Amino acid sequence: MIFDQLQSGGCCSYLVGCERSGAAVIVDPLLDLADRYAAVAANHGLRIWHLIDSHTHADHFSAARTLAPTLGASVIMHRASRAPFVNVRVQDGETLRVGDLRMRILHTPGHTADSICLVLSDRALTGDTLLLGSVGRADLPTGDPGALYDSLFNHVLALDPGLLVYPAHNYRSQPATTIGEQKAANPRLSDVDRQQFIARGKALDLELPQHLTEALRTNCSGARSVSELLREAARSIAFMPLAELRTRVDSGEPDLIILDVREAEAYRSAHIPGARHIPRGQLELVADGAFPDPDVRILTYCEFGKISTLAAATLRSMGFSSAVALDGGFRDWVAAGYPVEPSPPQSH
């Protein structure tokens, strides 16, 4: 078996491959690492057959929907998953074949209703059900602390104690330990009955994940995240450095339209000299009237450089093929000490 762990922050994903057949799966693929999986698989001489999410993630974005058509791979989740892009919906006790390897499905609801663990001959990929030194939280949508207790104590801990544990999160980069070692040393599994376990979990008062709403929306629906939209937009346009724009502003270049896509109040407060103003929300409606020449060179900018990236991509999709975005935002322009209009009042 070929086994490789990839990590972004505290989030873990796993490549599991059969050396003889060249078949592989990715478990819990991360959108942040979407461009790496095919290269890692190829480095091992593997082809990715399946993309498996151990549950509907609430704290990061799955890459399963994005990667599936590119890799020609199927997306696998438990039948309780709401995601419409899932190709194979599995149930407890079923087995996935990966060449000569077998991955047994263990339905472990609690962290989410669709949580599963994947059991191989010498290890278990436990998702957010069993973590190293802890267990998954059960206070997010479809979570159930009672179900988590049952999944852990009646199913996961009943597995071979020699199996290595590989969870979907490992914030302290701890080395893998076995089911038996977790049972003996994990404080969340230490001699508690069901009611004590539920009460202890509820008392943790954990902070909600930063991207909870967006992650659930995209992972449940197959829609794109904001970061994905930005990445796609950035691939379709060119950018102009701050210093290059400063040179063109100073020279008064007539063939460049500088377009501020912030809201009106921000534009009135201060803007790059000579900039015209169209809020991003009105761009599609007024662009044709504002720019009758589709070959005109338009540079978009906003406060931080994100909305302007989307704006430039929109203009290009509308036929303004010379549209570019500022590499940075208005805050970077000001921080560099470059001029603005109206000029700020002089301090005395």
PEBELDA-V260496 format. One record per backbone hydrogen bond with DSSP energy under -1.0 kcal/mol. NH is the residue of the N-H (numbers start at 1). CO is the residue of the C=O. E is the energy in kcal/mol with one decimal. If there is no record, write none. Layout:
nh:NH co:CO e:E
nh:NH co:CO e:E
//
This chain:
nh:2 co:17 e:-2.9
nh:4 co:15 e:-2.3
nh:6 co:13 e:-2.8
nh:8 co:11 e:-2.3
nh:11 co:8 e:-2.1
nh:12 co:168 e:-2.9
nh:13 co:6 e:-2.8
nh:14 co:27 e:-2.0
nh:15 co:4 e:-3.1
nh:16 co:25 e:-2.5
nh:17 co:2 e:-2.9
nh:18 co:23 e:-3.1
nh:22 co:18 e:-2.4
nh:24 co:47 e:-1.6
nh:25 co:16 e:-2.4
nh:26 co:50 e:-2.0
nh:27 co:14 e:-2.9
nh:28 co:52 e:-4.1
nh:31 co:61 e:-2.7
nh:33 co:30 e:-1.2
nh:34 co:31 e:-1.5
nh:36 co:33 e:-2.3
nh:40 co:36 e:-2.5
nh:41 co:37 e:-2.8
nh:42 co:38 e:-2.5
nh:43 co:39 e:-2.1
nh:44 co:40 e:-1.0
nh:45 co:42 e:-1.4
nh:46 co:41 e:-3.0
nh:47 co:22 e:-3.3
nh:49 co:24 e:-3.5
nh:50 co:24 e:-1.1
nh:51 co:74 e:-2.8
nh:52 co:26 e:-3.1
nh:53 co:76 e:-1.8
nh:63 co:29 e:-1.9
nh:67 co:63 e:-2.8
nh:68 co:64 e:-2.3
nh:71 co:67 e:-2.8
nh:72 co:68 e:-1.5
nh:73 co:68 e:-1.7
nh:74 co:49 e:-2.1
nh:76 co:51 e:-2.9
nh:77 co:88 e:-1.8
nh:79 co:90 e:-2.0
nh:81 co:78 e:-2.0
nh:87 co:75 e:-1.8
nh:88 co:75 e:-2.3
nh:90 co:77 e:-2.3
nh:93 co:105 e:-2.7
nh:94 co:91 e:-1.8
nh:96 co:103 e:-2.7
nh:98 co:101 e:-2.2
nh:101 co:98 e:-2.2
nh:103 co:96 e:-2.5
nh:104 co:119 e:-2.6
nh:105 co:94 e:-3.2
nh:106 co:117 e:-2.4
nh:108 co:115 e:-2.3
nh:110 co:112 e:-1.4
nh:115 co:112 e:-1.1
nh:116 co:54 e:-2.4
nh:117 co:106 e:-2.6
nh:118 co:125 e:-2.4
nh:119 co:104 e:-2.5
nh:120 co:123 e:-3.1
nh:124 co:164 e:-3.3
nh:125 co:118 e:-3.0
nh:126 co:166 e:-1.2
nh:129 co:126 e:-2.4
nh:131 co:134 e:-1.5
nh:136 co:129 e:-1.6
nh:143 co:140 e:-2.7
nh:144 co:110 e:-2.9
nh:148 co:144 e:-2.3
nh:149 co:145 e:-2.1
nh:150 co:146 e:-2.2
nh:151 co:147 e:-2.6
nh:152 co:148 e:-2.5
nh:153 co:149 e:-2.9
nh:154 co:150 e:-2.0
nh:156 co:151 e:-2.7
nh:157 co:152 e:-3.0
nh:159 co:156 e:-1.7
nh:163 co:160 e:-2.1
nh:164 co:122 e:-2.0
nh:165 co:177 e:-2.9
nh:166 co:124 e:-2.6
nh:168 co:127 e:-2.7
nh:170 co:10 e:-2.8
nh:173 co:170 e:-1.4
nh:179 co:163 e:-2.1
nh:180 co:161 e:-2.8
nh:182 co:178 e:-2.4
nh:183 co:179 e:-2.5
nh:184 co:180 e:-1.6
nh:185 co:181 e:-2.2
nh:186 co:182 e:-2.6
nh:189 co:186 e:-1.9
nh:191 co:189 e:-1.0
nh:197 co:193 e:-2.5
nh:198 co:194 e:-2.3
nh:199 co:195 e:-2.5
nh:200 co:196 e:-2.7
nh:201 co:197 e:-2.2
nh:202 co:198 e:-2.2
nh:203 co:199 e:-1.5
nh:204 co:201 e:-1.0
nh:212 co:209 e:-1.4
nh:215 co:211 e:-3.3
nh:216 co:212 e:-2.6
nh:217 co:213 e:-2.4
nh:218 co:214 e:-2.6
nh:219 co:215 e:-2.9
nh:220 co:216 e:-2.1
nh:221 co:217 e:-1.6
nh:222 co:218 e:-2.5
nh:229 co:225 e:-2.4
nh:230 co:226 e:-2.5
nh:231 co:227 e:-2.3
nh:232 co:228 e:-2.6
nh:233 co:229 e:-2.4
nh:234 co:230 e:-2.7
nh:235 co:231 e:-1.4
nh:236 co:233 e:-1.2
nh:240 co:325 e:-2.3
nh:245 co:241 e:-2.1
nh:246 co:242 e:-2.6
nh:247 co:243 e:-2.0
nh:248 co:244 e:-1.8
nh:249 co:245 e:-2.8
nh:250 co:246 e:-2.6
nh:251 co:247 e:-1.7
nh:253 co:248 e:-2.1
nh:257 co:297 e:-2.9
nh:259 co:299 e:-3.7
nh:260 co:276 e:-3.3
nh:261 co:301 e:-2.4
nh:267 co:263 e:-2.0
nh:268 co:264 e:-2.8
nh:269 co:265 e:-1.8
nh:270 co:266 e:-1.8
nh:271 co:341 e:-3.0
nh:275 co:272 e:-2.2
nh:276 co:258 e:-3.2
nh:278 co:260 e:-2.1
nh:280 co:261 e:-2.0
nh:282 co:279 e:-2.0
nh:283 co:280 e:-1.1
nh:286 co:282 e:-1.8
nh:287 co:283 e:-1.9
nh:290 co:286 e:-2.4
nh:291 co:287 e:-2.6
nh:296 co:293 e:-1.7
nh:299 co:257 e:-3.2
nh:300 co:324 e:-2.4
nh:301 co:259 e:-2.0
nh:310 co:306 e:-1.8
nh:311 co:307 e:-2.5
nh:312 co:308 e:-2.6
nh:313 co:309 e:-2.0
nh:314 co:310 e:-2.3
nh:315 co:311 e:-2.4
nh:316 co:312 e:-2.3
nh:317 co:313 e:-2.3
nh:318 co:314 e:-1.4
nh:319 co:316 e:-1.4
nh:320 co:315 e:-2.6
nh:321 co:319 e:-1.8
nh:323 co:320 e:-1.8
nh:324 co:298 e:-2.9
nh:325 co:238 e:-1.9
nh:326 co:300 e:-2.5
nh:327 co:240 e:-2.9
nh:328 co:326 e:-1.8
nh:330 co:302 e:-3.1
nh:331 co:303 e:-1.9
nh:333 co:329 e:-1.9
nh:334 co:330 e:-2.6
nh:335 co:331 e:-2.6
nh:336 co:332 e:-1.6
nh:337 co:334 e:-1.9
nh:338 co:333 e:-1.8
nh:341 co:271 e:-3.2
//
